[in-house]
Amino acid sequence: MAMKGQINLMKAVRINQWGHPAQLEDIPLPTPNSDEVLVRIQAASINPVDSAIAAGYLQSVLTVPMTLGTDFAGDVVTIGADVKHVKPGDAVYGMLLGRGAFAEFAIAKANEIAQKPRLLDYVQAAAVPLAALTAWQTLFDLAQLQGGERLLVHGAGGGVGSFAIQLAKENGAYVIGSDIPDKAAFLQELGVDQVINAQEQQFEDVVRDVDVVLHLVMGGNLELAYTVLKPGGRFVTTVGQPSQEEAERRGIRASGALTQPTVDHLTTVAERIDAGKLKVFVNRTFPLDEAQAALEYRQTGTTHGKVVLVVN
């Protein structure tokens, strides 16, 4: 930060031109509005959406320059007048919608932030929000998964998938996980009842009578999963909008997911972590000034666990 008498500055990882590497720059320190919180970021994790933005895939809907980053953990510095559930000095975590977390400080809306899990350090806590909230909202809000039902997860070894498996097993579901063979042991560790080798097996040949399909991977024919669902089954995907016409023809329900942060969901996830019901997996950490290397590492990795930037 700048010396007294100068404009307060902070370090942030920025994209200035599409197709160019992310760079660490000095930008002005933000000030929270009445419904916002200023957070000193301690750690921030990389999600697929962050990698996609950095690679330029979302330039049709986003503008540069911009600060990257969604998930964070850190400490509250100041709060707006309308914020009541956190206070300065609190250790918090959350996910930002459009106000980058790859920085020394960030502004969070009140609904985007909650007390971090007590049992986790900042690095572990930063690995949680988007993936865990997506798993919770897709399984319980959209698919309305019930105990005893059969769940198929495509991309089961990823960040969302690993939380979805744990939540579904806790809820009494029978879980079938599909992913690359390198992640088979990890899926078994999470308690998956049946593992599908996505490189060698066609899921439609080995699975039938599923109540819920959770599709978390890019590519492929989304509607192919409809063929393994029971009448009245539910299909939820995080990577597009499935065909409603075909779903109605087959007597199933299909939804596209768009994760939204809420204090209640962040708090519920933190409580489950502190109760020992959810495990968090971190693959590797990088310092903030190596954010571009971290983005590239995440794109090439086949192992499980989140990549996290250590900020302070």
C-alpha positions as CSV (number, residue, x, y, z in Angstrom):
1,M,0.0,0.0,0.0
2,A,1.1,3.6,-0.6
3,M,2.5,5.8,2.1
4,K,0.4,8.3,4.0
5,G,-0.5,11.3,1.9
6,Q,-0.6,9.3,-1.3
7,I,-3.5,7.6,-2.9
8,N,-3.9,4.2,-1.2
9,L,-3.0,1.4,-3.7
10,M,-3.1,-2.4,-3.6
11,K,-1.8,-5.2,-5.7
12,A,-4.2,-7.0,-8.0
13,V,-4.0,-9.6,-10.7
14,R,-5.4,-7.9,-13.9
15,I,-6.4,-8.8,-17.4
16,N,-5.8,-5.7,-19.6
17,Q,-6.1,-7.2,-23.1
18,W,-7.8,-10.5,-24.1
19,G,-5.3,-13.1,-25.0
20,H,-2.5,-11.5,-22.9
21,P,-1.2,-13.0,-19.6
22,A,-2.6,-11.8,-16.3
23,Q,-0.4,-9.2,-14.6
24,L,0.1,-8.0,-11.1
25,E,-0.5,-4.3,-10.9
26,D,-1.2,-1.4,-8.5
27,I,-4.8,-0.2,-8.5
28,P,-6.7,2.0,-6.1
29,L,-7.9,0.6,-2.8
30,P,-11.7,0.3,-3.0
31,T,-14.2,1.7,-0.5
32,P,-17.3,-0.2,0.6
33,N,-20.8,1.1,0.1
34,S,-23.5,0.7,2.8
35,D,-24.3,-2.9,1.8
36,E,-20.6,-4.0,1.3
37,V,-17.6,-5.2,3.2
38,L,-13.9,-4.4,2.6
39,V,-11.8,-7.6,3.1
40,R,-8.1,-8.0,3.4
41,I,-7.6,-11.1,1.2
42,Q,-5.4,-13.9,2.7
43,A,-6.0,-16.5,0.0
44,A,-8.0,-16.9,-3.2
45,S,-8.6,-20.1,-5.2
46,I,-8.8,-20.7,-8.9
47,N,-12.1,-22.0,-10.4
48,P,-12.8,-23.1,-13.9
49,V,-14.6,-19.8,-14.5
50,D,-11.5,-17.8,-13.6
51,S,-9.4,-19.9,-16.0
52,A,-12.1,-19.4,-18.7
53,I,-12.1,-15.6,-18.2
54,A,-8.3,-15.5,-18.3
55,A,-8.2,-17.4,-21.5
56,G,-10.7,-15.0,-23.1
57,Y,-13.6,-17.3,-23.5
58,L,-16.1,-14.9,-21.9
59,Q,-15.0,-11.7,-23.6
60,S,-18.4,-11.4,-25.3
61,V,-20.0,-10.6,-21.9
62,L,-17.1,-9.1,-20.0
63,T,-14.9,-6.0,-20.5
64,V,-11.3,-5.4,-19.7
65,P,-9.4,-4.2,-17.8
66,M,-10.6,-6.4,-14.9
67,T,-9.4,-8.1,-11.8
68,L,-9.6,-11.9,-11.8
69,G,-10.9,-14.1,-9.0
70,T,-14.1,-15.4,-7.4
71,D,-13.4,-17.3,-4.2
72,F,-11.6,-15.8,-1.2
73,A,-10.8,-16.1,2.5
74,G,-9.5,-13.2,4.6
75,D,-10.3,-10.7,7.3
76,V,-12.9,-7.9,7.5
77,V,-11.4,-4.4,7.5
78,T,-14.4,-2.2,7.3
79,I,-18.2,-2.7,6.8
80,G,-21.0,-0.6,5.4
81,A,-23.7,0.7,7.6
82,D,-26.2,-1.9,6.6
83,V,-24.0,-4.9,7.2
84,K,-24.8,-6.7,10.5
85,H,-23.6,-10.3,10.3
86,V,-19.8,-9.6,10.2
87,K,-17.6,-7.0,11.9
88,P,-14.1,-5.7,11.5
89,G,-11.5,-8.3,12.4
90,D,-13.7,-11.3,11.6
91,A,-12.2,-14.2,9.6
92,V,-14.5,-14.7,6.6
93,Y,-14.8,-16.5,3.3
94,G,-17.0,-16.1,0.3
95,M,-17.4,-15.7,-3.4
96,L,-17.5,-12.5,-5.5
97,L,-19.7,-11.9,-8.5
98,G,-17.7,-9.6,-10.8
99,R,-15.3,-7.9,-8.3
100,G,-12.0,-9.9,-8.5
101,A,-10.6,-11.7,-5.5
102,F,-7.0,-12.1,-6.8
103,A,-5.9,-9.0,-4.9
104,E,-4.7,-7.7,-1.6
105,F,-8.2,-6.3,-0.8
106,A,-11.6,-6.8,-2.3
107,I,-15.1,-5.5,-1.9
108,A,-17.8,-8.1,-1.1
109,K,-21.6,-7.6,-1.1
110,A,-23.2,-8.6,2.2
111,N,-24.7,-11.7,0.7
112,E,-21.3,-12.9,-0.7
113,I,-19.6,-13.3,2.7
114,A,-19.9,-15.2,5.9
115,Q,-17.8,-16.4,8.8
116,K,-15.2,-18.9,7.5
117,P,-15.1,-22.5,8.8
118,R,-13.2,-22.5,12.1
119,L,-11.4,-25.7,11.4
120,L,-9.9,-24.4,8.2
121,D,-7.0,-22.1,7.6
122,Y,-7.3,-19.4,5.0
123,V,-5.9,-21.5,2.1
124,Q,-8.3,-24.3,2.8
125,A,-11.3,-21.9,3.3
126,A,-10.6,-20.2,0.0
127,A,-11.0,-23.5,-1.8
128,V,-14.6,-23.9,-0.7
129,P,-17.2,-21.3,-1.7
130,L,-18.1,-21.6,-5.4
131,A,-17.6,-25.3,-5.6
132,A,-19.5,-26.1,-2.4
133,L,-22.3,-23.7,-3.1
134,T,-22.7,-25.1,-6.6
135,A,-22.9,-28.6,-5.2
136,W,-25.4,-27.6,-2.6
137,Q,-27.7,-25.6,-4.9
138,T,-27.6,-28.1,-7.8
139,L,-28.3,-31.1,-5.5
140,F,-30.8,-29.8,-3.1
141,D,-32.4,-26.6,-4.6
142,L,-32.6,-27.7,-8.2
143,A,-32.5,-31.5,-8.2
144,Q,-34.1,-31.9,-4.8
145,L,-32.1,-35.1,-4.1
146,Q,-33.6,-37.4,-1.5
147,G,-32.1,-40.1,0.6
148,G,-32.1,-43.5,-1.1
149,E,-32.0,-42.0,-4.6
150,R,-29.5,-42.9,-7.3
151,L,-27.2,-40.0,-8.4
152,L,-24.9,-40.0,-11.4
153,V,-22.2,-37.3,-11.4
154,H,-20.2,-36.5,-14.6
155,G,-16.9,-34.8,-13.6
156,A,-17.1,-36.3,-10.2
157,G,-13.5,-35.8,-9.3
158,G,-13.5,-32.0,-9.8
159,G,-14.1,-29.3,-7.2
160,V,-17.9,-29.3,-7.4
161,G,-18.1,-33.1,-7.9
162,S,-16.1,-33.8,-4.8
163,F,-18.4,-31.7,-2.6
164,A,-21.5,-33.1,-4.4
165,I,-20.4,-36.7,-3.6
166,Q,-19.9,-35.9,0.1
167,L,-23.2,-34.1,0.4
168,A,-25.1,-36.8,-1.4
169,K,-23.6,-39.6,0.6
170,E,-24.4,-37.7,3.8
171,N,-27.9,-37.5,2.6
172,G,-28.2,-41.2,2.0
173,A,-27.9,-41.3,-1.8
174,Y,-26.3,-44.1,-3.9
175,V,-23.6,-42.3,-5.9
176,I,-22.2,-43.2,-9.3
177,G,-19.1,-41.1,-10.3
178,S,-17.8,-40.7,-13.8
179,D,-14.3,-39.2,-14.5
180,I,-10.9,-39.9,-15.9
181,P,-9.1,-43.1,-14.6
182,D,-6.5,-41.0,-12.7
183,K,-9.3,-39.9,-10.3
184,A,-10.7,-43.3,-9.6
185,A,-8.9,-43.8,-6.3
186,F,-9.9,-40.3,-5.2
187,L,-13.6,-41.1,-6.0
188,Q,-13.4,-44.3,-4.0
189,E,-11.9,-42.4,-1.1
190,L,-14.9,-40.0,-1.2
191,G,-17.2,-43.0,-0.9
192,V,-18.6,-43.3,-4.4
193,D,-20.6,-46.6,-4.8
194,Q,-19.8,-47.1,-8.5
195,V,-16.9,-45.6,-10.5
196,I,-17.2,-45.1,-14.3
197,N,-14.0,-44.8,-16.3
198,A,-15.0,-41.9,-18.6
199,Q,-12.3,-42.7,-21.1
200,E,-13.1,-46.3,-21.6
201,Q,-16.8,-46.7,-20.6
202,Q,-20.0,-45.2,-22.1
203,F,-22.1,-44.3,-19.1
204,E,-25.3,-45.1,-20.9
205,D,-24.1,-48.7,-21.3
206,V,-23.4,-49.3,-17.6
207,V,-26.0,-47.1,-15.8
208,R,-29.8,-47.1,-15.8
209,D,-32.7,-46.1,-13.6
210,V,-31.0,-43.0,-12.2
211,D,-33.0,-40.4,-10.2
212,V,-30.6,-37.5,-10.7
213,V,-27.8,-36.7,-13.1
214,L,-25.4,-33.9,-12.3
215,H,-23.4,-32.9,-15.4
216,L,-20.3,-30.8,-14.6
217,V,-18.0,-31.2,-17.6
218,M,-17.8,-29.3,-20.8
219,G,-18.6,-30.9,-24.1
220,G,-20.6,-34.0,-25.0
221,N,-24.3,-34.5,-25.7
222,L,-26.1,-33.2,-22.6
223,E,-29.4,-34.9,-23.6
224,L,-27.7,-38.3,-23.7
225,A,-27.9,-38.4,-20.0
226,Y,-31.7,-38.2,-20.3
227,T,-31.7,-41.9,-21.5
228,V,-30.5,-43.2,-18.1
229,L,-33.0,-41.3,-16.0
230,K,-36.2,-42.7,-14.6
231,P,-39.5,-41.1,-15.4
232,G,-39.7,-38.1,-13.1
233,G,-35.9,-37.9,-12.9
234,R,-33.9,-34.7,-12.7
235,F,-31.0,-33.5,-14.8
236,V,-28.9,-30.5,-13.7
237,T,-25.9,-29.1,-15.5
238,T,-23.5,-26.2,-14.8
239,V,-22.2,-25.9,-18.4
240,G,-25.2,-24.9,-20.4
241,Q,-28.9,-24.9,-20.9
242,P,-30.4,-28.4,-21.5
243,S,-33.2,-29.1,-24.0
244,Q,-36.6,-28.5,-22.2
245,E,-38.5,-30.0,-25.2
246,E,-36.7,-33.3,-25.0
247,A,-36.9,-33.4,-21.2
248,E,-40.7,-32.9,-21.3
249,R,-41.0,-35.6,-24.0
250,R,-39.2,-38.0,-21.7
251,G,-41.1,-37.0,-18.5
252,I,-38.1,-35.6,-16.7
253,R,-37.0,-32.2,-15.4
254,A,-33.9,-30.5,-16.7
255,S,-32.2,-27.4,-15.3
256,G,-29.1,-25.2,-15.9
257,A,-27.4,-24.0,-12.8
258,L,-26.2,-20.5,-12.0
259,T,-24.6,-20.4,-8.5
260,Q,-25.6,-17.5,-6.3
261,P,-23.9,-16.8,-3.0
262,T,-26.0,-16.5,0.1
263,V,-25.1,-16.0,3.8
264,D,-27.3,-19.0,4.7
265,H,-25.6,-21.4,2.3
266,L,-22.1,-20.2,3.2
267,T,-22.9,-20.6,6.8
268,T,-24.5,-24.1,6.3
269,V,-21.4,-25.3,4.4
270,A,-19.1,-23.9,7.1
271,E,-21.1,-25.7,9.8
272,R,-20.8,-29.0,8.0
273,I,-17.1,-28.6,7.6
274,D,-16.6,-27.8,11.3
275,A,-18.8,-30.8,12.1
276,G,-16.4,-33.0,10.1
277,K,-18.9,-33.8,7.5
278,L,-17.1,-32.2,4.5
279,K,-13.5,-32.6,3.5
280,V,-11.6,-29.9,1.6
281,F,-8.9,-30.7,-0.9
282,V,-6.0,-28.4,-1.9
283,N,-3.7,-29.5,-4.6
284,R,-1.1,-26.7,-4.7
285,T,-0.5,-23.1,-3.7
286,F,1.2,-20.2,-5.5
287,P,2.0,-16.7,-4.4
288,L,-0.1,-13.9,-5.8
289,D,2.6,-12.6,-8.1
290,E,2.7,-16.1,-9.8
291,A,-1.0,-16.0,-10.6
292,Q,-0.4,-16.6,-14.4
293,A,1.7,-19.7,-13.6
294,A,-1.1,-20.9,-11.3
295,L,-3.7,-20.4,-14.0
296,E,-1.6,-22.4,-16.4
297,Y,-0.9,-25.1,-13.9
298,R,-4.6,-25.6,-13.2
299,Q,-5.3,-26.0,-16.9
300,T,-2.9,-28.8,-17.3
301,G,-3.4,-30.7,-14.0
302,T,-5.3,-34.0,-13.8
303,T,-5.0,-34.5,-10.1
304,H,-7.7,-33.5,-7.6
305,G,-7.8,-30.5,-5.3
306,K,-8.0,-26.8,-5.7
307,V,-5.1,-24.5,-6.8
308,V,-4.9,-21.5,-4.3
309,L,-3.2,-18.2,-4.4
310,V,-1.6,-17.1,-1.2
311,V,-2.1,-13.3,-1.0
312,N,-0.9,-12.2,2.5
